[in-house]
Amino acid sequence: MMTVKSFIYGTDILYMYEEEDSGFSIPAEHYYGELDYTYYKGESENPVKWLYLGSENLKDAAESNGFKVELVLEEGDSYLADLFKCKNKHSASNDYCNLVEGLKKTNFLI
């Protein structure tokens, strides 16, 4: 079977909620990275849903849905991640997924 892959660029925007005393003022009604953006082209448009997701939250959500995540690059609060799903867990063609899992166990990949 084949591996389905996708690259994701993300940013954790928790820093936007930081208070002067080093605490955080995080909204209780929704995930802090879930925002509504309004674009303007002369007149106001309808808001667009936008999600800023920290790398740990991405990893947790992905793994709970059968995906794997490998961080390719991380700088500050931003990251590039490889999101992939192995179609058949027991297939010999899943060498890539097995390799990633093996490297993680030996601490070559974090």
Beta strands, then each sheet from edge to edge (+ up, - down):
strand 1: 3-11
strand 2: 34-37
strand 3: 48-51
strand 4: 68-75
strand 5: 78-86
sheet 1: 1+ 5- 4+
sheet 2: 2+ 3-
end
